[in-house]
């Protein structure tokens, strides 16, 4: 039989060392705001105006598209001593949970089935917006990709109401071609990520038309970007990130109907041309970015199949001008 002394010792360790008092006392989250990332409602509850400012910067430009159950994001800001930026977060997928964990004061746990996220962020971390947005505040968007839409690794433009997905691996030229098309009079929808809406029934997709991101090498293709600074990023390769709102020469839209799925083959030695592309290869490529519970994956696979009822082509090209001309002819039905 245990004496009271070891029991009291265990109790003391549990309360004083393992669970700090501020973790035992639930924090009130009196501030609320609703945003529409990619057009889907998301309610943020927090105890920090700085947190709302960050979410507004991320999602405030999107207009409402769908009346789905709001994604619930509870964000607790905790005080700490001023310090350096927290370490890069580690991601863990334990379905239906996806977690992003940097340290004891900076982490996010999102439930992909319930479309809910619980986030803790330190006051110090909020001094580094790129860290907070990339590792913590962007994670709730995973709920959109598993509950309400299907992600496709592609750029997207449209012309005369005919939408075109620009697909390919990283470095295939999706962003530069999407921007070149936009400068040539196409409507810009996305540079590197589109989302199939409504299970693909109408082949409608949405994208982040409010930003375009380039690799620094794009300045050789677009001299007007030469004076742009390299945007600091919390993770990934250096880039130039520009808002599209100040670009009066570019027409933008949050959604379009897809008529053509175009896989990019940049650097082909022969003259530019469009050729048929295998539906099976397109399917395999698009499935690579999907994740989530089995039920979500089944819905996503079905959406991909409906999207692939569009005409599927490969664009082989060496220069942007010829690529834009071929896409223009495609939209014109030539």
C-alpha positions as CSV (number, residue, x, y, z in Angstrom):
1,X,0.0,0.0,0.0
2,X,1.4,3.4,-1.0
3,X,2.0,6.0,1.7
4,X,0.7,9.5,1.1
5,X,4.2,10.9,0.5
6,X,4.8,9.4,-3.0
7,X,1.2,10.2,-4.0
8,X,1.6,13.9,-3.0
9,X,5.0,13.9,-4.8
10,X,3.4,12.7,-8.1
11,X,0.6,15.2,-7.7
12,X,3.0,18.0,-7.2
13,X,5.1,17.1,-10.2
14,X,1.9,16.7,-12.4
15,X,0.5,20.1,-11.4
16,X,3.6,22.2,-11.1
17,X,6.0,20.8,-13.7
18,X,4.0,19.1,-16.4
19,X,1.0,21.4,-16.6
20,X,1.7,25.0,-16.0
21,X,-1.1,27.0,-14.4
22,X,-1.9,28.9,-17.6
23,X,-2.6,25.6,-19.4
24,X,-4.9,24.4,-16.7
25,X,-7.1,27.6,-16.8
26,X,-9.0,27.9,-20.1
27,X,-8.5,31.3,-21.8
28,X,-11.4,33.4,-23.0
29,X,-11.5,34.1,-26.7
30,X,-13.7,37.2,-26.8
31,X,-12.7,38.5,-30.3
32,X,-14.4,37.1,-33.4
33,X,-14.2,37.7,-37.1
34,X,-15.3,35.7,-40.2
35,X,-13.3,35.4,-43.4
36,X,-13.8,33.5,-46.6
37,X,-10.6,31.7,-47.7
38,X,-11.1,30.5,-51.3
39,X,-14.8,31.6,-50.7
40,X,-15.6,29.3,-47.8
41,X,-16.6,30.8,-44.4
42,X,-14.1,30.5,-41.5
43,X,-14.8,31.9,-38.1
44,X,-11.8,33.0,-36.0
45,X,-12.1,33.3,-32.2
46,X,-9.1,34.7,-30.4
47,X,-7.9,36.9,-27.5
48,X,-5.6,39.0,-29.8
49,X,-6.3,41.8,-32.2
50,X,-2.9,41.1,-33.8
51,X,-4.1,37.6,-34.6
52,X,-7.1,39.0,-36.4
53,X,-4.9,41.3,-38.4
54,X,-2.8,38.4,-39.5
55,X,-5.9,36.4,-40.7
56,X,-7.2,39.5,-42.4
57,X,-3.9,39.8,-44.3
58,X,-4.2,36.1,-45.3
59,X,-7.8,35.8,-46.2
60,X,-9.4,39.2,-46.1
61,X,-9.5,39.8,-49.8
62,X,-11.6,36.7,-50.6
63,X,-15.3,37.1,-51.2
64,X,-17.9,34.6,-50.0
65,X,-18.7,31.8,-52.6
66,X,-20.4,29.0,-50.5
67,X,-22.6,28.7,-47.5
68,X,-20.8,25.7,-46.0
69,X,-20.5,25.1,-42.2
70,X,-17.9,27.6,-41.1
71,X,-14.4,26.3,-40.4
72,X,-13.8,27.0,-36.7
73,X,-10.4,28.4,-35.8
74,X,-9.7,29.1,-32.1
75,X,-6.5,30.9,-31.6
76,X,-5.0,31.6,-28.2
77,X,-2.2,34.1,-28.0
78,X,0.1,33.6,-25.0
79,X,2.5,36.0,-23.5
80,X,6.2,35.2,-23.4
81,X,9.5,36.9,-23.1
82,X,10.6,38.7,-26.3
83,X,12.8,36.5,-28.3
84,X,13.9,35.1,-31.6
85,X,11.6,33.5,-34.2
86,X,10.4,30.1,-33.1
87,X,11.9,27.1,-34.9
88,X,10.4,25.7,-38.1
89,X,7.4,23.6,-37.3
90,X,7.2,19.8,-37.7
91,X,4.1,18.4,-39.3
92,X,2.4,15.2,-38.2
93,X,-0.6,13.5,-39.9
94,X,-2.6,11.3,-37.5
95,X,-5.9,11.1,-39.3
96,X,-8.2,12.8,-38.9
97,X,-5.8,15.2,-37.2
98,X,-3.0,17.2,-38.9
99,X,-0.6,18.9,-36.5
100,X,2.0,21.7,-36.9
101,X,4.3,21.9,-33.9
102,X,7.1,24.4,-33.4
103,X,7.4,24.5,-29.6
104,X,5.2,24.5,-26.5
105,X,3.8,27.9,-27.2
106,X,3.4,27.6,-31.0
107,X,1.4,24.8,-32.5
108,X,-1.8,24.0,-34.4
109,X,-4.0,20.9,-34.3
110,X,-6.7,20.7,-37.0
111,X,-9.4,18.1,-37.2
112,X,-10.0,17.4,-40.9
113,X,-13.3,15.7,-40.4
114,X,-14.9,18.3,-38.1
115,X,-13.3,21.3,-39.9
116,X,-11.9,22.7,-36.7
117,X,-8.5,24.0,-35.6
118,X,-7.0,24.8,-32.3
119,X,-4.0,27.1,-32.4
120,X,-1.6,28.5,-29.8
121,X,0.7,31.3,-30.8
122,X,3.2,33.3,-28.7
123,X,3.4,37.1,-28.7
124,X,7.0,36.8,-29.9
125,X,5.9,34.6,-32.9
126,X,3.5,37.3,-34.0
127,X,6.5,39.6,-34.6
128,X,7.4,37.2,-37.4
129,X,4.3,37.2,-39.7
130,X,5.8,34.8,-42.2
131,X,6.3,32.2,-39.5
132,X,2.8,32.6,-38.1
133,X,1.1,32.5,-41.4
134,X,3.0,29.6,-42.9
135,X,3.3,27.2,-40.0
136,X,0.2,28.0,-37.9
137,X,-2.5,30.2,-39.6
138,X,-2.3,28.4,-42.9
139,X,-3.0,24.9,-41.5
140,X,-6.8,25.5,-41.1
141,X,-7.0,25.8,-44.9
142,X,-6.3,22.0,-44.9
143,X,-9.9,21.7,-43.8
144,X,-11.0,23.2,-47.1
145,X,-9.0,20.7,-49.1
146,X,-10.5,17.7,-47.3
147,X,-14.1,18.9,-46.5
148,X,-15.2,21.3,-49.2
149,X,-12.9,21.3,-52.2
150,X,-10.3,19.2,-54.0
151,X,-6.8,20.7,-54.5
152,X,-5.0,20.6,-57.9
153,X,-1.4,21.6,-58.3
154,X,-1.9,24.0,-61.2
155,X,-2.1,27.5,-62.3
156,X,-5.3,28.7,-63.9
157,X,-6.4,31.3,-66.4
158,X,-9.4,31.9,-68.6
159,X,-10.2,33.6,-71.9
160,X,-13.6,34.3,-73.3
161,X,-15.1,32.3,-70.5
162,X,-13.1,29.2,-71.2
163,X,-10.9,28.2,-68.3
164,X,-7.6,26.4,-68.5
165,X,-5.7,24.6,-65.8
166,X,-1.9,24.8,-66.3
167,X,-0.5,21.6,-64.7
168,X,2.9,20.2,-64.1
169,X,5.6,19.5,-61.5
170,X,7.3,22.3,-59.5
171,X,9.5,24.3,-62.0
172,X,7.3,23.4,-65.0
173,X,6.5,27.1,-65.5
174,X,2.9,27.3,-64.2
175,X,3.3,30.7,-62.5
176,X,5.3,32.4,-65.3
177,X,2.9,31.2,-68.0
178,X,-0.2,32.2,-65.9
179,X,1.3,35.7,-65.4
180,X,2.3,36.0,-69.1
181,X,-1.3,35.0,-70.1
182,X,-2.7,37.6,-67.7
183,X,-0.5,40.3,-69.1
184,X,-1.8,39.3,-72.6
185,X,-5.4,39.8,-71.7
186,X,-6.4,36.5,-70.1
187,X,-8.2,36.5,-66.7
188,X,-5.9,35.4,-63.9
189,X,-7.3,32.9,-61.3
190,X,-4.3,31.2,-59.7
191,X,-0.5,30.7,-60.2
192,X,0.2,27.4,-58.5
193,X,-2.9,26.0,-56.8
194,X,-6.6,25.6,-57.8
195,X,-9.5,23.9,-55.9
196,X,-12.3,22.0,-57.6
197,X,-15.7,23.1,-56.2
198,X,-18.9,21.2,-55.7
199,X,-17.4,17.8,-56.3
200,X,-16.5,18.7,-59.8
201,X,-20.1,18.6,-61.1
202,X,-19.6,21.7,-63.2
203,X,-15.8,21.6,-63.4
204,X,-15.7,24.9,-61.5
205,X,-12.5,25.8,-59.7
206,X,-11.4,28.5,-57.3
207,X,-8.0,30.0,-56.7
208,X,-6.0,32.8,-55.0
209,X,-6.3,35.5,-57.6
210,X,-5.1,38.1,-55.2
211,X,-1.4,37.1,-55.4
212,X,1.2,35.9,-57.9
213,X,4.5,34.3,-56.8
214,X,7.6,34.0,-58.9
215,X,11.0,32.5,-58.5
216,X,13.7,35.1,-58.7
217,X,14.8,33.9,-62.1
218,X,11.5,35.2,-63.5
219,X,13.0,38.7,-63.6
220,X,14.8,37.6,-66.8
221,X,11.4,36.9,-68.4
222,X,9.6,39.9,-66.9
223,X,12.0,42.9,-66.7
224,X,9.4,44.9,-64.8
225,X,10.0,42.6,-61.8
226,X,13.6,43.6,-61.6
227,X,13.1,46.1,-58.9
228,X,11.0,43.8,-56.7
229,X,12.5,42.6,-53.5
230,X,12.8,38.9,-52.7
231,X,10.0,38.1,-50.3
232,X,11.1,36.6,-47.0
233,X,9.6,33.1,-46.6
234,X,9.3,30.9,-43.5
235,X,9.9,27.8,-45.7
236,X,10.4,26.9,-49.3
237,X,12.5,28.5,-52.0
238,X,13.1,32.3,-52.2
239,X,10.4,34.0,-54.2
240,X,8.9,37.3,-55.4
241,X,5.4,37.6,-54.1
242,X,3.2,40.4,-55.5
243,X,-0.4,41.4,-54.8
244,X,-2.5,41.6,-58.0
245,X,-4.8,44.4,-56.7
246,X,-2.3,47.2,-57.7
247,X,-1.8,45.6,-61.2
248,X,-4.4,47.6,-63.2
249,X,-3.4,45.7,-66.4
250,X,-4.5,42.3,-65.0
251,X,-8.0,41.1,-64.8
252,X,-8.7,38.7,-61.9
253,X,-11.4,36.3,-61.0
254,X,-11.8,34.0,-58.0
255,X,-13.4,31.2,-60.0
256,X,-13.8,29.8,-63.5
257,X,-15.2,26.8,-65.3
258,X,-12.5,24.5,-66.7
259,X,-12.7,23.6,-70.4
260,X,-9.1,22.5,-70.8
261,X,-6.5,20.7,-68.7
262,X,-3.0,21.5,-70.1
263,X,0.1,19.8,-68.9
264,X,3.2,21.9,-69.5
265,X,6.4,20.6,-71.1
266,X,8.7,23.6,-71.2
267,X,12.0,23.3,-73.0
268,X,10.9,21.0,-75.8
269,X,13.3,21.4,-78.7
270,X,10.7,21.3,-81.4
271,X,8.4,24.2,-82.2
272,X,5.5,24.9,-79.8
273,X,2.5,22.7,-80.2
274,X,-0.4,21.1,-78.4
275,X,-0.7,17.3,-78.4
276,X,-3.1,14.9,-76.6
277,X,-2.2,13.9,-73.1
278,X,-3.1,10.6,-71.4
279,X,-6.1,10.8,-69.0
280,X,-4.4,8.1,-66.9
281,X,-1.2,10.1,-66.5
282,X,-3.3,13.2,-65.7
283,X,-5.2,11.3,-63.0
284,X,-2.0,9.9,-61.4
285,X,-0.4,13.4,-61.3
286,X,-3.4,15.0,-59.7
287,X,-3.9,12.3,-57.1
288,X,-0.3,12.8,-55.8
289,X,-1.3,16.0,-53.8
290,X,-4.4,14.6,-52.2
291,X,-4.6,13.5,-48.5
292,X,-7.1,13.1,-45.7
293,X,-9.5,10.4,-44.3
294,X,-10.6,7.6,-46.7
295,X,-14.1,9.2,-47.1
296,X,-12.5,12.5,-48.1
297,X,-10.1,10.8,-50.6
298,X,-13.1,9.0,-52.2
299,X,-14.8,12.4,-52.8
300,X,-11.6,13.9,-54.1
301,X,-11.0,11.1,-56.5
302,X,-14.6,11.5,-57.8
303,X,-14.0,15.2,-58.3
304,X,-10.8,14.6,-60.2
305,X,-12.7,12.1,-62.5
306,X,-15.3,14.8,-63.3
307,X,-12.7,17.4,-63.9
308,X,-11.0,15.1,-66.4
309,X,-14.0,15.1,-68.6
310,X,-12.5,18.3,-69.9
311,X,-10.1,18.1,-72.9
312,X,-6.6,17.1,-71.7
313,X,-3.6,18.3,-73.6
314,X,0.2,18.7,-73.4
315,X,1.7,22.0,-74.3
316,X,5.3,21.7,-75.6
317,X,7.0,25.0,-75.8
318,X,10.3,26.9,-75.4
319,X,9.2,30.6,-75.1
320,X,6.3,32.3,-73.4
321,X,5.0,34.2,-76.5
322,X,4.4,31.0,-78.5
323,X,2.8,29.3,-75.4
324,X,0.4,32.2,-74.9
325,X,-0.5,32.2,-78.6
326,X,-1.3,28.5,-78.5
327,X,-3.5,28.9,-75.4
328,X,-5.3,31.9,-77.1
329,X,-6.0,29.7,-80.2
330,X,-7.2,27.0,-77.9
331,X,-9.7,29.3,-76.2
332,X,-10.9,30.5,-79.6
333,X,-11.6,27.0,-80.7
334,X,-8.9,27.0,-83.4
